[in-house]
Amino acid sequence: MQIRRTKIIATLGPATDLPDVLRAVIEAGADILRLNLSHGTHKEQADRAKQVREVAQALKKEVAILADLRGPKIRIERFVDGSISLEPGDIFTLDVSAEPAPGDQSRVGLTYKGLAGDVSAGDLLLLDDGLLTMRVVETKAKGIICKVEIGGVLGDRKGINVQGGGLSLPGIAKHDIEDIPRAAAMGVDYLAVSFPRNAADMNEARRRLRMVGSQARLVAKIERTEAIENLEEIIAASDAVLIARGDLGVEIGDAELPGLQKLITSKSLKQNRVVITATQMMQSMVESPIPTRAEVLDVANSVFDGTDAVMLSAETAVGRHPQTVVGAMNRICLGAERHADTNLEIDQLTAQFQRIDQAIAMAAMFMATHVSVQAIVALTESGSTAQWLSRVRSSVPIFALSPARDSLRRMALYRGVYPVAHDFPSADVEEALVEGVRLLIQQEYIKAGDRIILTMGEHTGDEGGTNSLRLVQVGEEGDLDYNPSLNNA
C-alpha cells in the first residue's frame, strides 16, 4: 500500500465545526489543522483547538495544530451600507484620520494610519487581493487621494497591498502580541508569523512565545516584498516557511510568483527547514465537488518541487464539502509521488554536518537508496532525527517512534515521516527496538521478512541522542536479524 509522504494542512472554520465533519476531514487525510486567528472569536478558535485534540485522540492519530497570527495586515474600515461599487476613473480617498466616519462612495477609513507616509504619487494600491486597483494621485495629512484604475465592488474590511512593497509596518502587530499568549494557552504545535520583514521579527515572536511557556515551532509566512529581500535570514530564524501566494503575488506581481515559489522552496530545503505551499490550491472546490485540471497540476508541481505540505484555506474553512476536498488533495499527492524524483541529492552527501543526529540521518538515507529496504524506523525523543531524515527525498517511509506527544504532533508536518506513539517500556535500547518493531508489525506498517534501517541513541529518553544506525531484517516473531542477506539489494 502506498503511504502519502506530502502532508496536508486543512484550515478550520464554520464548515468544520461539527464533530462529524472534523472527524471526516481527519480521516480523509488532514495531518495538520490550522486556526486562522484573523477570523472568528478567540473562544471559537479555542473551542476548535479543544475539539481537534478530542477527535484526534478518538481516532488515535497524531494531528498537529497550526495557529496563524493576524499580522500587520492593512485593511479598509467599514462602509455605511457594507459595500460600494467603483468605476475606472473615479476619485476615491483613503481616510487616515484618527476616527473616520463609516465609508461612502467617495472615501473610507484605514486601519493603518501610517500608510500616507509610506506611499507617494504614482504608487499602485491593490485592494481585495488585487481585484480592484487605485493609483495614488496625492497624499495629504488626513487622506490618500487615488484614481481608480480597475473598478468593482469594494466591501467592508478588504485588504490593501502596495505593489512593490515598501511599508514601514512592523512584523509583529499589537494584536499579535495579545494573540501569542492565547495561542500558547490553546497548546498549538506551530505558530505562523504573518508578514515578517526580517529575522528580527521571527526572533521577537519566538521570544514572546517562550516567555509564556510554549515550545511551539515558528512558521514564517513569506508574503511581503521585504521578506524576499531578507529571505535567507528569515529562513534561518524559522522552523518552517510558508509560501503565502495571495499577498505575495499581489505585491510582486503574478508573473514573478512561480519562480519565487520554486526559489523559496529550494532555499528552505537547503537550510533543512520545513516548507509549506499555500493559497488557492483547490479554490474552485469551495463550491465544486471536483478540482480543475490547473489545480491538480498546481498541487502536483508543488509535490515535485519537494514541499513538505500543501495547505487548504477557504476550501475547508467555509467550503461546501471539506472532507471531499481533503480527499481530492490526498489523491493528487499520491499520484504525484508515484512520479516524483526521489534520488538522493549529491550536495547533501558532501555537506559538513554540525550534529551527530544529522550525520546519522544522512547516512541512513544514503543506505536506503543503495540497499533495498522497506522502512526506516527512528527511535526519537525530540523528533530532530526524523526531521533530518525527512530532508532527503526518498520513497522509503520513515516511522518515528516517540513517547513525547508534543514531538509526535510536530512530526506530523515532516514529509515522509509517520509518527507512532511508543512509550519505550524498557530503558534498554535493545528491548525498546524489538518492542517498537513489534508495534509496527501489529499496525501493519511492516511485516516479517522486511529489511529495515534503525536509528537510535545509546540511551532512551535523551533528546538529540541519536548516534547509531543498524540494517536489520524482521523475523517472524518481530525479533531482529542483525546479519541480513543483501541479495537483491
DRENDO-1510 file (C-alpha; in Angstrom, 1 decimal, always signed):
<recs>
REC; n; res; u; v; w
REC; 1; MET; +0.0; +0.0; +0.0 .
REC; 2; GLN; +1.3; +3.4; -0.9 .
REC; 3; ILE; +1.6; +5.8; +2.0 .
REC; 4; ARG; +1.4; +9.5; +1.2 .
REC; 5; ARG; +4.6; +11.4; +2.0 .
REC; 6; THR; +3.4; +15.0; +1.4 .
REC; 7; LYS; +1.4; +16.3; +4.4 .
REC; 8; ILE; -2.0; +18.1; +4.1 .
REC; 9; ILE; -3.0; +21.2; +6.2 .
REC; 10; ALA; -6.7; +22.0; +6.4 .
REC; 11; THR; -8.0; +25.3; +7.8 .
REC; 12; LEU; -10.8; +25.1; +10.3 .
REC; 13; GLY; -13.9; +27.3; +10.2 .
REC; 14; PRO; -17.7; +27.2; +10.3 .
REC; 15; ALA; -17.7; +24.4; +7.7 .
REC; 16; THR; -15.7; +22.1; +10.0 .
REC; 17; ASP; -17.3; +22.9; +13.4 .
REC; 18; LEU; -19.5; +19.9; +13.6 .
REC; 19; PRO; -17.5; +17.0; +15.2 .
REC; 20; ASP; -18.6; +14.5; +12.5 .
REC; 21; VAL; -17.3; +16.9; +9.8 .
REC; 22; LEU; -14.0; +17.4; +11.6 .
REC; 23; ARG; -13.6; +13.6; +12.0 .
REC; 24; ALA; -14.3; +13.1; +8.3 .
REC; 25; VAL; -11.7; +15.8; +7.4 .
REC; 26; ILE; -9.0; +14.0; +9.5 .
REC; 27; GLU; -10.0; +10.6; +8.2 .
REC; 28; ALA; -9.8; +11.9; +4.6 .
REC; 29; GLY; -6.1; +12.7; +5.2 .
REC; 30; ALA; -5.6; +16.0; +7.1 .
REC; 31; ASP; -2.4; +15.9; +9.1 .
REC; 32; ILE; -2.3; +19.4; +10.4 .
REC; 33; LEU; -5.3; +21.6; +11.3 .
REC; 34; ARG; -5.0; +25.4; +11.0 .
REC; 35; LEU; -6.6; +28.1; +13.1 .
REC; 36; ASN; -6.7; +31.4; +11.3 .
REC; 37; LEU; -6.8; +34.0; +14.0 .
REC; 38; SER; -7.8; +36.6; +11.5 .
REC; 39; HIS; -11.3; +35.2; +11.6 .
REC; 40; GLY; -13.7; +34.2; +14.4 .
REC; 41; THR; -13.6; +35.0; +18.1 .
REC; 42; HIS; -10.9; +33.8; +20.5 .
REC; 43; LYS; -13.4; +31.5; +22.1 .
REC; 44; GLU; -14.4; +29.9; +18.8 .
REC; 45; GLN; -10.7; +29.2; +18.0 .
REC; 46; ALA; -10.0; +27.8; +21.4 .
REC; 47; ASP; -13.1; +25.5; +21.1 .
REC; 48; ARG; -11.8; +24.3; +17.8 .
REC; 49; ALA; -8.4; +23.5; +19.2 .
REC; 50; LYS; -10.0; +21.5; +22.0 .
REC; 51; GLN; -12.2; +19.7; +19.5 .
REC; 52; VAL; -9.2; +18.7; +17.4 .
REC; 53; ARG; -7.5; +17.1; +20.4 .
REC; 54; GLU; -10.6; +15.2; +21.3 .
REC; 55; VAL; -11.3; +13.9; +17.8 .
REC; 56; ALA; -7.6; +13.1; +17.1 .
REC; 57; GLN; -7.4; +11.1; +20.4 .
REC; 58; ALA; -10.6; +9.2; +19.5 .
REC; 59; LEU; -9.1; +8.3; +16.1 .
REC; 60; LYS; -5.7; +7.5; +17.6 .
REC; 61; LYS; -4.0; +9.8; +15.1 .
REC; 62; GLU; -1.2; +12.3; +15.7 .
REC; 63; VAL; -2.6; +15.6; +14.4 .
REC; 64; ALA; -0.8; +19.0; +14.7 .
REC; 65; ILE; -2.4; +22.3; +15.3 .
REC; 66; LEU; -1.1; +25.4; +13.5 .
REC; 67; ALA; -2.2; +28.8; +14.6 .
REC; 68; ASP; -1.9; +31.7; +12.2 .
REC; 69; LEU; -1.3; +35.2; +13.6 .
REC; 70; ARG; -3.2; +38.1; +12.0 .
REC; 71; GLY; -0.1; +40.1; +11.4 .
REC; 72; PRO; +0.1; +43.8; +10.3 .
REC; 73; LYS; -2.5; +43.4; +7.5 .
REC; 74; ILE; -3.7; +46.8; +6.2 .
REC; 75; ARG; -7.5; +46.8; +5.7 .
REC; 76; ILE; -10.1; +49.4; +4.9 .
REC; 77; GLU; -12.7; +50.1; +7.5 .
REC; 78; ARG; -16.5; +49.6; +7.1 .
REC; 79; PHE; -19.0; +51.3; +4.8 .
REC; 80; VAL; -22.3; +52.7; +5.7 .
REC; 81; ASP; -24.1; +50.1; +3.5 .
REC; 82; GLY; -21.5; +47.3; +3.7 .
REC; 83; SER; -20.0; +47.9; +0.2 .
REC; 84; ILE; -19.8; +50.3; -2.7 .
REC; 85; SER; -19.2; +50.0; -6.5 .
REC; 86; LEU; -16.3; +51.8; -8.1 .
REC; 87; GLU; -15.8; +52.6; -11.7 .
REC; 88; PRO; -12.4; +53.3; -13.5 .
REC; 89; GLY; -11.6; +56.9; -13.3 .
REC; 90; ASP; -13.4; +57.5; -10.0 .
REC; 91; ILE; -11.6; +59.6; -7.4 .
REC; 92; PHE; -11.5; +57.9; -4.1 .
REC; 93; THR; -9.9; +58.9; -0.8 .
REC; 94; LEU; -8.4; +56.5; +1.8 .
REC; 95; ASP; -9.1; +58.3; +5.1 .
REC; 96; VAL; -6.2; +58.1; +7.6 .
REC; 97; SER; -7.8; +60.4; +10.2 .
REC; 98; ALA; -7.9; +59.1; +13.8 .
REC; 99; GLU; -11.6; +58.2; +13.9 .
REC; 100; PRO; -13.1; +58.3; +10.4 .
REC; 101; ALA; -16.8; +58.0; +9.9 .
REC; 102; PRO; -18.2; +54.9; +8.1 .
REC; 103; GLY; -17.2; +54.9; +4.4 .
REC; 104; ASP; -19.3; +56.2; +1.5 .
REC; 105; GLN; -19.0; +56.4; -2.3 .
REC; 106; SER; -16.1; +58.9; -2.1 .
REC; 107; ARG; -14.0; +57.7; +0.9 .
REC; 108; VAL; -13.3; +55.0; +3.5 .
REC; 109; GLY; -11.2; +54.8; +6.7 .
REC; 110; LEU; -8.0; +52.7; +7.0 .
REC; 111; THR; -6.7; +50.5; +9.9 .
REC; 112; TYR; -3.1; +51.7; +9.3 .
REC; 113; LYS; -2.8; +55.4; +9.7 .
REC; 114; GLY; +0.8; +55.5; +8.6 .
REC; 115; LEU; +0.1; +54.5; +5.0 .
REC; 116; ALA; +0.1; +58.1; +3.9 .
REC; 117; GLY; +3.8; +58.3; +4.9 .
REC; 118; ASP; +4.7; +55.1; +3.1 .
REC; 119; VAL; +3.2; +55.9; -0.3 .
REC; 120; SER; +3.6; +58.7; -2.8 .
REC; 121; ALA; +2.0; +59.9; -6.1 .
REC; 122; GLY; +2.2; +57.2; -8.8 .
REC; 123; ASP; +2.2; +54.2; -6.4 .
REC; 124; LEU; -0.3; +51.4; -7.2 .
REC; 125; LEU; -2.6; +50.2; -4.5 .
REC; 126; LEU; -4.2; +46.8; -4.8 .
REC; 127; LEU; -7.4; +46.1; -2.9 .
REC; 128; ASP; -9.2; +42.8; -2.2 .
REC; 129; ASP; -6.2; +40.7; -3.4 .
REC; 130; GLY; -5.8; +42.8; -6.5 .
REC; 131; LEU; -9.4; +42.6; -7.7 .
REC; 132; LEU; -9.5; +46.5; -7.5 .
REC; 133; THR; -6.6; +48.8; -8.1 .
REC; 134; MET; -6.1; +52.5; -7.5 .
REC; 135; ARG; -3.2; +54.9; -8.4 .
REC; 136; VAL; -2.1; +57.3; -5.8 .
REC; 137; VAL; -2.7; +60.9; -7.0 .
REC; 138; GLU; -1.8; +62.9; -3.9 .
REC; 139; THR; -1.1; +62.3; -0.2 .
REC; 140; LYS; -2.4; +64.6; +2.5 .
REC; 141; ALA; -2.3; +64.7; +6.3 .
REC; 142; LYS; -5.7; +63.1; +6.6 .
REC; 143; GLY; -6.0; +61.1; +3.4 .
REC; 144; ILE; -4.6; +59.4; +0.3 .
REC; 145; ILE; -6.3; +60.6; -2.8 .
REC; 146; CYS; -6.5; +57.9; -5.5 .
REC; 147; LYS; -7.8; +57.4; -9.0 .
REC; 148; VAL; -9.5; +54.0; -9.6 .
REC; 149; GLU; -7.9; +52.0; -12.5 .
REC; 150; ILE; -9.7; +48.7; -12.1 .
REC; 151; GLY; -13.2; +49.0; -10.6 .
REC; 152; GLY; -15.6; +46.7; -9.0 .
REC; 153; VAL; -17.5; +46.1; -5.7 .
REC; 154; LEU; -15.5; +47.0; -2.6 .
REC; 155; GLY; -16.7; +45.6; +0.7 .
REC; 156; ASP; -16.0; +46.1; +4.3 .
REC; 157; ARG; -12.6; +45.2; +5.8 .
REC; 158; LYS; -10.9; +44.3; +2.5 .
REC; 159; GLY; -7.1; +44.2; +2.5 .
REC; 160; ILE; -4.7; +46.6; +0.8 .
REC; 161; ASN; -1.3; +45.9; -0.7 .
REC; 162; VAL; +1.2; +48.3; -2.2 .
REC; 163; GLN; +2.7; +46.9; -5.4 .
REC; 164; GLY; +6.5; +46.6; -4.8 .
REC; 165; GLY; +6.1; +46.7; -1.0 .
REC; 166; GLY; +8.0; +49.4; +1.0 .
REC; 167; LEU; +5.7; +49.6; +4.0 .
REC; 168; SER; +7.2; +50.5; +7.4 .
REC; 169; LEU; +4.8; +48.3; +9.3 .
REC; 170; PRO; +6.5; +46.1; +12.0 .
REC; 171; GLY; +6.2; +42.3; +11.5 .
REC; 172; ILE; +4.6; +41.8; +14.9 .
REC; 173; ALA; +1.5; +43.9; +15.4 .
REC; 174; LYS; -0.1; +44.9; +18.7 .
REC; 175; HIS; -2.9; +42.4; +18.3 .
REC; 176; ASP; -0.3; +39.7; +17.6 .
REC; 177; ILE; +1.4; +40.4; +21.0 .
REC; 178; GLU; -2.0; +39.8; +22.6 .
REC; 179; ASP; -2.7; +36.7; +20.5 .
REC; 180; ILE; +0.6; +34.9; +21.2 .
REC; 181; PRO; -0.3; +34.0; +24.8 .
REC; 182; ARG; -3.8; +32.9; +23.6 .
REC; 183; ALA; -2.3; +30.6; +21.0 .
REC; 184; ALA; +0.1; +29.2; +23.7 .
REC; 185; ALA; -2.9; +28.6; +26.0 .
REC; 186; MET; -4.5; +26.5; +23.2 .
REC; 187; GLY; -1.5; +24.3; +23.1 .
REC; 188; VAL; -0.7; +24.8; +19.5 .
REC; 189; ASP; +2.2; +22.9; +17.9 .
REC; 190; TYR; +3.1; +25.6; +15.3 .
REC; 191; LEU; +2.7; +29.3; +15.3 .
REC; 192; ALA; +2.7; +31.2; +11.9 .
REC; 193; VAL; +4.0; +34.7; +11.9 .
REC; 194; SER; +2.3; +36.8; +9.2 .
REC; 195; PHE; +4.1; +39.4; +7.2 .
REC; 196; PRO; +7.6; +39.1; +8.8 .
REC; 197; ARG; +10.1; +41.5; +7.3 .
REC; 198; ASN; +13.3; +40.0; +8.6 .
REC; 199; ALA; +14.9; +37.6; +11.2 .
REC; 200; ALA; +14.3; +40.1; +14.0 .
REC; 201; ASP; +10.6; +39.8; +13.6 .
REC; 202; MET; +10.8; +36.0; +13.9 .
REC; 203; ASN; +13.2; +36.2; +16.9 .
REC; 204; GLU; +10.8; +38.6; +18.6 .
REC; 205; ALA; +7.9; +36.2; +18.1 .
REC; 206; ARG; +9.9; +33.3; +19.4 .
REC; 207; ARG; +11.0; +35.4; +22.5 .
REC; 208; ARG; +7.4; +36.2; +23.3 .
REC; 209; LEU; +6.2; +32.6; +22.7 .
REC; 210; ARG; +8.9; +31.2; +25.1 .
REC; 211; MET; +8.1; +33.9; +27.7 .
REC; 212; VAL; +4.6; +32.3; +28.1 .
REC; 213; GLY; +6.0; +28.8; +28.3 .
REC; 214; SER; +5.2; +27.5; +24.8 .
REC; 215; GLN; +7.6; +25.3; +22.9 .
REC; 216; ALA; +5.6; +25.6; +19.6 .
REC; 217; ARG; +7.7; +25.8; +16.5 .
REC; 218; LEU; +7.7; +29.0; +14.4 .
REC; 219; VAL; +6.5; +29.3; +10.8 .
REC; 220; ALA; +7.5; +32.3; +8.7 .
REC; 221; LYS; +4.8; +33.3; +6.2 .
REC; 222; ILE; +6.5; +34.8; +3.1 .
REC; 223; GLU; +4.1; +37.4; +1.8 .
REC; 224; ARG; +6.0; +40.8; +1.6 .
REC; 225; THR; +8.5; +42.2; -0.8 .
REC; 226; GLU; +10.7; +42.9; +2.2 .
REC; 227; ALA; +10.7; +39.2; +3.1 .
REC; 228; ILE; +12.0; +38.3; -0.3 .
REC; 229; GLU; +14.9; +40.7; +0.2 .
REC; 230; ASN; +15.7; +39.1; +3.6 .
REC; 231; LEU; +14.8; +35.6; +2.6 .
REC; 232; GLU; +17.9; +33.7; +3.8 .
REC; 233; GLU; +17.9; +35.3; +7.3 .
REC; 234; ILE; +14.2; +34.7; +7.7 .
REC; 235; ILE; +14.5; +31.0; +6.8 .
REC; 236; ALA; +17.4; +30.6; +9.2 .
REC; 237; ALA; +15.4; +32.2; +12.1 .
REC; 238; SER; +12.4; +29.9; +11.5 .
REC; 239; ASP; +11.5; +26.3; +11.9 .
REC; 240; ALA; +9.3; +26.2; +8.8 .
REC; 241; VAL; +8.4; +28.5; +5.9 .
REC; 242; LEU; +5.0; +29.0; +4.4 .
REC; 243; ILE; +4.7; +30.4; +0.8 .
REC; 244; ALA; +1.7; +32.6; +1.2 .
REC; 245; ARG; +1.0; +33.1; -2.5 .
REC; 246; GLY; -2.0; +35.5; -2.0 .
REC; 247; ASP; -0.5; +38.7; -0.6 .
REC; 248; LEU; +3.0; +37.8; -2.1 .
REC; 249; GLY; +1.5; +37.5; -5.6 .
REC; 250; VAL; -0.3; +40.8; -5.2 .
REC; 251; GLU; +2.9; +42.7; -4.1 .
REC; 252; ILE; +5.4; +41.2; -6.6 .
REC; 253; GLY; +3.0; +40.6; -9.5 .
REC; 254; ASP; +1.7; +37.2; -10.7 .
REC; 255; ALA; +4.4; +36.8; -13.4 .
REC; 256; GLU; +7.1; +36.6; -10.7 .
REC; 257; LEU; +5.3; +34.3; -8.4 .
REC; 258; PRO; +6.0; +30.8; -10.0 .
REC; 259; GLY; +9.8; +31.4; -10.0 .
REC; 260; LEU; +9.7; +32.8; -6.4 .
REC; 261; GLN; +7.8; +29.8; -5.2 .
REC; 262; LYS; +10.5; +27.5; -6.5 .
REC; 263; LEU; +13.2; +29.7; -5.1 .
REC; 264; ILE; +11.7; +29.8; -1.6 .
REC; 265; THR; +11.1; +26.0; -1.6 .
REC; 266; SER; +14.7; +25.2; -2.7 .
REC; 267; LYS; +16.3; +27.7; -0.3 .
REC; 268; SER; +14.2; +26.4; +2.6 .
REC; 269; LEU; +15.1; +22.8; +1.9 .
REC; 270; LYS; +18.8; +23.7; +1.6 .
REC; 271; GLN; +18.6; +25.1; +5.1 .
REC; 272; ASN; +16.8; +22.0; +6.3 .
REC; 273; ARG; +13.6; +23.8; +7.1 .
REC; 274; VAL; +10.1; +22.5; +6.6 .
REC; 275; VAL; +8.3; +24.2; +3.7 .
REC; 276; ILE; +4.5; +24.7; +3.2 .
REC; 277; THR; +2.9; +25.7; -0.1 .
REC; 278; ALA; -0.4; +27.6; +0.4 .
REC; 279; THR; -3.2; +29.8; -1.0 .
REC; 280; GLN; -5.9; +28.9; -3.5 .
REC; 281; MET; -4.5; +25.4; -4.3 .
REC; 282; MET; -8.0; +24.0; -4.7 .
REC; 283; GLN; -10.0; +27.2; -4.7 .
REC; 284; SER; -12.7; +26.0; -7.1 .
REC; 285; MET; -13.7; +23.3; -4.6 .
REC; 286; VAL; -15.1; +25.9; -2.2 .
REC; 287; GLU; -18.2; +25.3; -4.4 .
REC; 288; SER; -17.3; +22.5; -6.8 .
REC; 289; PRO; -17.0; +18.8; -5.8 .
REC; 290; ILE; -14.1; +18.3; -8.2 .
REC; 291; PRO; -10.9; +20.4; -8.8 .
REC; 292; THR; -9.9; +22.0; -12.0 .
REC; 293; ARG; -7.0; +20.4; -14.0 .
REC; 294; ALA; -5.0; +23.5; -13.3 .
REC; 295; GLU; -5.4; +23.0; -9.6 .
REC; 296; VAL; -4.4; +19.3; -9.9 .
REC; 297; LEU; -1.2; +20.4; -11.7 .
REC; 298; ASP; -0.6; +23.1; -9.1 .
REC; 299; VAL; -0.7; +20.7; -6.2 .
REC; 300; ALA; +1.3; +18.1; -8.1 .
REC; 301; ASN; +4.1; +20.6; -9.1 .
REC; 302; SER; +4.5; +21.6; -5.5 .
REC; 303; VAL; +5.0; +17.9; -4.6 .
REC; 304; PHE; +7.6; +17.6; -7.4 .
REC; 305; ASP; +9.4; +20.7; -6.0 .
REC; 306; GLY; +9.7; +18.9; -2.7 .
REC; 307; THR; +7.3; +20.8; -0.5 .
REC; 308; ASP; +6.6; +19.2; +2.9 .
REC; 309; ALA; +3.0; +20.2; +3.0 .
REC; 310; VAL; +0.2; +21.7; +0.9 .
REC; 311; MET; -2.5; +23.8; +2.5 .
REC; 312; LEU; -6.2; +24.3; +2.1 .
REC; 313; SER; -7.8; +27.6; +3.4 .
REC; 314; ALA; -11.3; +28.6; +2.4 .
REC; 315; GLU; -11.8; +25.2; +0.7 .
REC; 316; THR; -12.2; +23.6; +4.1 .
REC; 317; ALA; -13.0; +26.6; +6.4 .
REC; 318; VAL; -16.1; +27.7; +4.6 .
REC; 319; GLY; -16.4; +25.3; +1.6 .
REC; 320; ARG; -19.4; +23.2; +0.9 .
REC; 321; HIS; -17.7; +19.8; +1.4 .
REC; 322; PRO; -14.4; +20.0; +3.4 .
REC; 323; GLN; -13.8; +16.2; +3.6 .
REC; 324; THR; -14.2; +15.9; -0.2 .
REC; 325; VAL; -11.5; +18.5; -0.9 .
REC; 326; VAL; -9.1; +16.9; +1.5 .
REC; 327; GLY; -9.7; +13.5; -0.2 .
REC; 328; ALA; -9.0; +15.1; -3.6 .
REC; 329; MET; -5.8; +16.6; -2.4 .
REC; 330; ASN; -4.8; +13.3; -0.8 .
REC; 331; ARG; -5.4; +11.6; -4.2 .
REC; 332; ILE; -3.4; +14.2; -6.1 .
REC; 333; CYS; -0.4; +14.0; -3.8 .
REC; 334; LEU; -0.3; +10.2; -4.0 .
REC; 335; GLY; -0.5; +10.4; -7.8 .
REC; 336; ALA; +2.3; +12.9; -8.0 .
REC; 337; GLU; +4.5; +11.0; -5.6 .
REC; 338; ARG; +4.4; +7.9; -7.8 .
REC; 339; HIS; +6.2; +10.0; -10.4 .
REC; 340; ALA; +8.4; +12.2; -8.2 .
REC; 341; ASP; +12.2; +12.0; -8.4 .
REC; 342; THR; +13.4; +10.5; -5.2 .
REC; 343; ASN; +17.1; +10.4; -6.0 .
REC; 344; LEU; +19.4; +11.4; -3.1 .
REC; 345; GLU; +20.7; +14.9; -3.5 .
REC; 346; ILE; +24.5; +14.8; -4.0 .
REC; 347; ASP; +25.1; +18.2; -2.4 .
REC; 348; GLN; +23.7; +16.8; +0.9 .
REC; 349; LEU; +26.1; +14.0; +0.8 .
REC; 350; THR; +29.1; +16.4; +0.6 .
REC; 351; ALA; +27.8; +18.7; +3.4 .
REC; 352; GLN; +29.7; +19.2; +6.6 .
REC; 353; PHE; +27.4; +18.1; +9.4 .
REC; 354; GLN; +27.2; +20.0; +12.6 .
REC; 355; ARG; +25.3; +17.4; +14.6 .
REC; 356; ILE; +25.7; +13.7; +15.2 .
REC; 357; ASP; +22.0; +13.0; +14.6 .
REC; 358; GLN; +22.1; +14.9; +11.3 .
REC; 359; ALA; +25.1; +12.8; +10.2 .
REC; 360; ILE; +23.3; +9.6; +11.2 .
REC; 361; ALA; +20.2; +10.6; +9.4 .
REC; 362; MET; +22.1; +11.4; +6.2 .
REC; 363; ALA; +24.0; +8.1; +6.4 .
REC; 364; ALA; +20.6; +6.2; +6.9 .
REC; 365; MET; +19.2; +7.9; +3.8 .
REC; 366; PHE; +22.3; +7.1; +1.7 .
REC; 367; MET; +22.0; +3.5; +2.8 .
REC; 368; ALA; +18.3; +3.5; +2.0 .
REC; 369; THR; +19.0; +4.5; -1.6 .
REC; 370; HIS; +21.7; +1.8; -2.1 .
REC; 371; VAL; +20.2; -1.1; -0.3 .
REC; 372; SER; +16.7; -2.3; -0.8 .
REC; 373; VAL; +14.8; -1.5; +2.4 .
REC; 374; GLN; +11.1; -1.3; +3.2 .
REC; 375; ALA; +11.2; +1.2; +6.0 .
REC; 376; ILE; +13.3; +3.4; +8.3 .
REC; 377; VAL; +12.5; +3.2; +12.0 .
REC; 378; ALA; +13.7; +6.1; +14.2 .
REC; 379; LEU; +13.6; +6.0; +18.0 .
REC; 380; THR; +13.5; +9.7; +18.8 .
REC; 381; GLU; +12.6; +11.7; +21.8 .
REC; 382; SER; +12.5; +15.3; +20.3 .
REC; 383; GLY; +11.9; +14.3; +16.7 .
REC; 384; SER; +15.0; +16.0; +15.4 .
REC; 385; THR; +16.3; +12.8; +13.8 .
REC; 386; ALA; +13.0; +12.3; +11.9 .
REC; 387; GLN; +13.3; +15.9; +10.7 .
REC; 388; TRP; +16.8; +15.3; +9.3 .
REC; 389; LEU; +15.7; +12.1; +7.7 .
REC; 390; SER; +12.8; +13.9; +6.0 .
REC; 391; ARG; +15.0; +16.5; +4.4 .
REC; 392; VAL; +16.1; +13.9; +1.8 .
REC; 393; ARG; +13.7; +12.9; -0.9 .
REC; 394; SER; +13.0; +9.1; -0.7 .
REC; 395; SER; +10.3; +6.7; -1.4 .
REC; 396; VAL; +11.1; +4.8; +1.8 .
REC; 397; PRO; +8.7; +5.5; +4.7 .
REC; 398; ILE; +10.1; +6.9; +7.9 .
REC; 399; PHE; +8.4; +5.6; +11.1 .
REC; 400; ALA; +9.3; +7.9; +14.0 .
REC; 401; LEU; +8.6; +6.3; +17.4 .
REC; 402; SER; +8.5; +8.6; +20.4 .
REC; 403; PRO; +6.9; +8.7; +23.8 .
REC; 404; ALA; +6.6; +12.6; +23.7 .
REC; 405; ARG; +3.1; +13.7; +22.5 .
REC; 406; ASP; +4.3; +17.2; +21.5 .
REC; 407; SER; +7.1; +15.7; +19.4 .
REC; 408; LEU; +4.7; +13.3; +17.7 .
REC; 409; ARG; +2.4; +16.1; +16.8 .
REC; 410; ARG; +5.2; +18.3; +15.4 .
REC; 411; MET; +6.5; +15.3; +13.3 .
REC; 412; ALA; +3.1; +15.2; +11.6 .
REC; 413; LEU; +4.3; +18.1; +9.4 .
REC; 414; TYR; +7.5; +16.4; +8.2 .
REC; 415; ARG; +7.5; +15.0; +4.7 .
REC; 416; GLY; +7.6; +11.2; +4.6 .
REC; 417; VAL; +7.5; +10.8; +8.4 .
REC; 418; TYR; +4.8; +8.8; +10.2 .
REC; 419; PRO; +4.7; +9.5; +13.9 .
REC; 420; VAL; +3.9; +6.5; +16.1 .
REC; 421; ALA; +3.4; +6.7; +19.9 .
REC; 422; HIS; +5.7; +4.3; +21.6 .
REC; 423; ASP; +6.3; +4.6; +25.4 .
REC; 424; PHE; +9.7; +2.8; +25.4 .
REC; 425; PRO; +8.6; +0.4; +28.1 .
REC; 426; SER; +12.2; -0.5; +28.8 .
REC; 427; ALA; +15.2; +1.7; +29.3 .
REC; 428; ASP; +17.2; -0.9; +27.5 .
REC; 429; VAL; +17.6; +0.2; +23.9 .
REC; 430; GLU; +17.6; -3.4; +22.5 .
REC; 431; GLU; +14.3; -4.2; +24.2 .
REC; 432; ALA; +12.8; -0.8; +23.1 .
REC; 433; LEU; +13.8; -1.6; +19.5 .
REC; 434; VAL; +12.2; -5.0; +19.5 .
REC; 435; GLU; +9.0; -3.7; +21.1 .
REC; 436; GLY; +8.9; -0.8; +18.6 .
REC; 437; VAL; +9.2; -3.2; +15.6 .
REC; 438; ARG; +6.5; -5.5; +17.0 .
REC; 439; LEU; +4.2; -2.4; +17.4 .
REC; 440; LEU; +4.8; -1.5; +13.7 .
REC; 441; ILE; +4.0; -5.1; +12.7 .
REC; 442; GLN; +0.8; -5.0; +14.8 .
REC; 443; GLN; -0.2; -1.8; +13.0 .
REC; 444; GLU; +0.7; -3.5; +9.6 .
REC; 445; TYR; +3.3; -0.9; +8.7 .
REC; 446; ILE; +6.0; -3.6; +8.3 .
REC; 447; LYS; +6.0; -7.4; +8.2 .
REC; 448; ALA; +8.2; -10.3; +8.8 .
REC; 449; GLY; +11.0; -10.6; +6.1 .
REC; 450; ASP; +11.2; -6.8; +5.6 .
REC; 451; ARG; +14.7; -5.3; +5.6 .
REC; 452; ILE; +14.7; -2.1; +7.7 .
REC; 453; ILE; +17.1; +0.6; +8.9 .
REC; 454; LEU; +17.0; +1.5; +12.6 .
REC; 455; THR; +18.3; +4.8; +14.1 .
REC; 456; MET; +18.6; +5.2; +17.8 .
REC; 457; GLY; +20.7; +6.5; +20.7 .
REC; 458; GLU; +22.6; +4.5; +23.3 .
REC; 459; HIS; +20.0; +5.5; +26.0 .
REC; 460; THR; +16.3; +6.0; +25.7 .
REC; 461; GLY; +14.9; +9.3; +26.9 .
REC; 462; ASP; +17.8; +11.5; +25.8 .
REC; 463; GLU; +16.9; +14.4; +23.4 .
REC; 464; GLY; +19.3; +14.7; +20.5 .
REC; 465; GLY; +21.0; +11.5; +21.5 .
REC; 466; THR; +20.7; +9.5; +18.2 .
REC; 467; ASN; +24.2; +8.3; +17.4 .
REC; 468; SER; +23.9; +4.9; +15.6 .
REC; 469; LEU; +22.1; +3.1; +12.9 .
REC; 470; ARG; +21.6; -0.6; +12.0 .
REC; 471; LEU; +20.5; -2.5; +9.0 .
REC; 472; VAL; +18.4; -5.5; +10.1 .
REC; 473; GLN; +15.8; -8.0; +8.9 .
REC; 474; VAL; +12.5; -8.5; +10.7 .
REC; 475; GLY; +11.9; -12.0; +11.9 .
REC; 476; GLU; +8.7; -14.0; +12.2 .
REC; 477; GLU; +8.1; -13.0; +15.9 .
REC; 478; GLY; +9.3; -9.4; +15.5 .
REC; 479; ASP; +12.9; -10.4; +16.5 .
REC; 480; LEU; +15.7; -8.7; +14.6 .
REC; 481; ASP; +18.3; -10.4; +12.4 .
REC; 482; TYR; +21.5; -8.3; +12.5 .
REC; 483; ASN; +23.1; -10.1; +9.6 .
REC; 484; PRO; +20.6; -9.7; +6.8 .
REC; 485; SER; +21.3; -11.0; +3.4 .
REC; 486; LEU; +21.9; -8.2; +0.8 .
REC; 487; ASN; +20.9; -10.4; -2.1 .
REC; 488; ASN; +18.6; -8.5; -4.4 .
REC; 489; ALA; +19.6; -5.3; -2.5 .
</recs>
